[in-house]
Amino acid sequence: MGSIIVNSTPNWAEEPHLCHNNLDVLAGYVNDEILNTVVDQVYNPHEAERAIAHVISEKRIGSTIITFR
């Protein structure tokens, strides 16, 4: 099953519900296991500066997590 997510600029004056609708669609994809998250890197709190550098770099491919466990 293929899915297309369109990147568009919402018109908040005319379509205030646009963001809510997109989030509902994305949540449905996650719940139906069509869309999965990709964890790119996991850092400890003492590595916060390194984590931020990774987030703003072009090397990131998914979510960057700072774990407090």
Long-range contacts (C-beta under 8 A, 24 or more apart in sequence): 1-34, 3-29, 3-34, 3-35, 37-62, 37-63, 38-62, 38-63, 39-63, 39-65, 40-64, 41-65, 42-66, 42-67, 43-67
